[in-house]
């Protein structure tokens, strides 16, 4: 009797997920405002499959999200360069969609294997709920690493352009055009667009620092602002910043290299040493057994 109830509940959960998806697809144009993506990045193919369901949840549930949650999620999307792909409410709708689909798929798979457990279903659903946020955080970390890696090179380009007689805006334009492609070039290009729109140069740079929220960028922007206010040499300021960023990169690499032996201790003790002992002592044990 209990197994029949479990099967029924599982089927009901999965059927609810499918019905919600079908309802969202069929009625999204009538009940939910159309998602205008004219000035947004195109959706990846996998995200397109559940995007109607995510938009459906974002419209009906996103209005109940707190202002603090929306602001925090917005900062996460900005750091991950996803702010032009989705809004904070849509990210929450994507999490709810993944929650239902992951839980329903896990329940059906466990039923087919006759290994059903509500704990596994709940774990799969929770994993689906947090997966979009984990993916955004991983993208943010990868983007920050790329920014730190290319920052000294960009500063060198800007320094050479300033020494050649350009102002800071022209030097940044040259760095964007001639420098290595990557997220830092995108950020400097955004600064240039803000300046052309009428924002002051320092205000646009500080806005970039707020978007990235990285201590290295904050230090750079503070040094540039102080140099412009006091009339100090921009090229010398940028050269010092570039040298400092390179020193920090080497120090971080040295720290990582020094931490490697400590991190290898557990794999050595747990996996490599036992295998070594088996290879060394197994023939001895066999010889002892057969001789006795």
N, C-alpha and C positions, 0 to 999 in steps of 0.2 A: 504493500500500500504506500509506504513512504517513498519507494523508488518511483512509483507512478506519479506522485506529487512533485518529486524533484524533476522528472522529465517534463511534466506539464509546465512547471514554473520556468524551466530553462527555455522551453519552446516559446513561452509567453514573452520572456525577456528578449529573445532574439527577434521574435515577430514584432515586438514593439519598436525595436531599433529599425527594422526594415520599413515598417509602416511610417515611422517618423521621417525616414529618409525619402520615401515615396511622396508623403504629404508635403514635405518641404520642396521637393522638386516640382511637384504639380502646382503648388499654390504660392510659390515664392514670388511670382510676378504679380499676384493679386493682393496678398496680405503683407508682404515685406517690400519696402522701397528697393528699387533696382540698384545694385551695387555699381556705381559709376566708377569705372577704372580707366577713364580717359588719361588721367595724369598719374596713374599708379603703375607699379611694375607688374608684368604679366605673371599669372599664377603658374607654379609648376604643375605638371600633368597629374601627379598623384594627389595634389591638393585640390585640383579641380573636381575630382570624383566626390569629395565630401564637402566642397565649399557651399553648395546650397543648404545643406544641413547646418553647417557652421553659421552661415548668415541668418538662418532661421532662429537659431538659439541666441545669436548676438542681438537680434532685434527684440525678442521677447524677454530675454533674461538680462541682457547687457544693461538695461536701464536701472536695474537694482544694484549694480556694482557701486562700491564706494568711490569717492573722488580720489582718495589716497591710493587705492588699488589701481585705478586707471592711470594716475600719474606715474606710479612705480612701473607699471607694465609699459607705459609709453617710453620711459627712459630705457628700459631693457630693449625695446624694439629699435630705438634710435641707435643704441650702441651696437646692435647686431645688424644694422643697415636693413631693417625690415619695416621701417615706419612707412615706406612707400608701397609696401606689399599688403599690409593689413593694419587695422586699427586695434586698440586694446580690447574692445568688446568682441571683435571678430576672433582674436586669439583665444578668448575665453570660450566663445562658441565652438572653436576648433577643438579645444580641450574636452568640452562636453561631448562632442561628436565622437572623438577618439575613445572616450570613456565608455560610451554605449556600444560602439562597434567592437572594441577589444574585448569587453566583457561578454557580449553575445557570441562572438566567434569562439572565444575560449570555452564557453559553456557548451556550445554545439560540438566542438572537437572532443571535449572530455566525455560527453554523452555517447558519442560514437565509439570511443575507446572503453566505455563502461568504467570510467575512472572519475566520475563527477565528484567535485568538491567545491562548496561555496567559497572556501578560502582561496582556492586557485582562481576562481572566477573574479573574486574581489581584487586579488593581486593583479590580475591581468587588466581589469578595469582601471585600477589606480595607476598602473604603468602607462596605459593609454592616455589617461588624463594629464599626467606630468610629462609625457613624451614631447609634445610641442614646446613646452617651456624649457625642457632640457636641451632640445635641439637649438632653440634660440640662444641659450647661454653658451653652448658649445660654439656656435657661430660667432658670438660676441668675443669669446676668448681667442679664437683663431684670428679674428679681425684685429684685435688689440696686439697680438704678436706680429702681424704683418705691418701694422703701423709703427711699432717700435723698431722693427727691422729696417724699414725704409726711411725713418725719420732723419738719421744723420746724412743720408744721401740727398734728401730734399733740402736740408739746411745748407749743404755744400753748394747745390745749384742756386739757391737764393742768394747765398753769400757772393758767389762769382758774378751773378747778375747785378747785384748792388755795387760791387767794386767796378763793374764795367760802366756804371753811370745811371742805372735804372733806379726808380723808386721802389718801395716795397711791393706795391700792387703789381707793377710790371715784372718784378723779380719772381713773385709767386706765379704769375701767368707763364713765365718761361719755365719754371720748375714743373708746373702741371703739364705743359706741352712736351718738354724734353725729358722729364724725370721718369722713373720706372712706374708702370701702371700699378694701381692698387688702391686700397681704401683711403690712404692718406692723400693721394691725388684727388680723389672724389671730395674729400673734406675741404681741401684748399680751393677746389673749383667752386664749392658751395660758398666759401668765404668771398670769392671774387664776384659771384652772382649777387650776394647780399650787398657788397660795396656798390656794384652797378645799380642796384635798386634804391640806393640812397642812404644806406647805413654807413656809419663811420667805420674806418678800417679796424680800429681797436675793438669797437663793439662787435663787429663781425667775427673777429678772432676770439673774443671772449665767449661769444655764442658757440663757436666750435669747441672751445674748452668745456663748456657746459654739456654739450652733446656727448663728448667722448668721456669726460670725467676721469682722466688719467693724470697722474701726478707729473709725468714727464711733459705732457702738453700744457698743463697748468703752469709749470715752471717756465716753459718757453714763452707763453703768452704774457706772463707777468714780466719777464725780462724785456720783451719787445715793447710793452706798454711803458715801462719805466724808461727805456732808451728814447722813445719818442717824446715823452714828457720832459725829460732832462736834456735832450739834444745830444745824447751820447751816440757813438758810432754804431750803426746797425750792423755793419759787416763784422765788427769785432765782437759784438754781442752774439751774433749768430755763430761765429766761429767757436766761441767759448761753449755755447750750447751744444754744438755738434761734437766737439771734443768730449764734453761731459757725457753725452749720450753713448758715445763709443766706449768710454771707460766703463760705464754702467753695464753695457752689453758684455764686455769681457769679464767683469766681475761676476755677473750672473752666470756666465758660462763656466767660470772657475768654481763657483759655488755648486752648480749642478754636477760637475765632474767630481768634486769632493764628496757629494752625497751619494754617488753611485755605489761605492763599496758597502755603505750602510744599507742601502735598498736591496743589494744583492745577497745580504746575509740570510734572510728568510728563505728565498728560493734555493740557496745552496744547502742549507740545513734540512729543508723539508723535501727536496726533490733530488738534487744532484748527489749529495753525500750518501743517502740510502742506496741509490743505484750503484754507486761506486763500491760500497761495502758488499752488496750482493754479488757483483762481478768478482770481487777479490776473494770473498769467503765461501761462495757457493761451491767451487771445486774442492776446497779443503773439507767442507762438511760432507760432500758426497764421498770423498776418499775415506774419511773417518768412518762413515756409516758402512760402506762396503767392506772395510777391513775388519770391523768388529762383527 
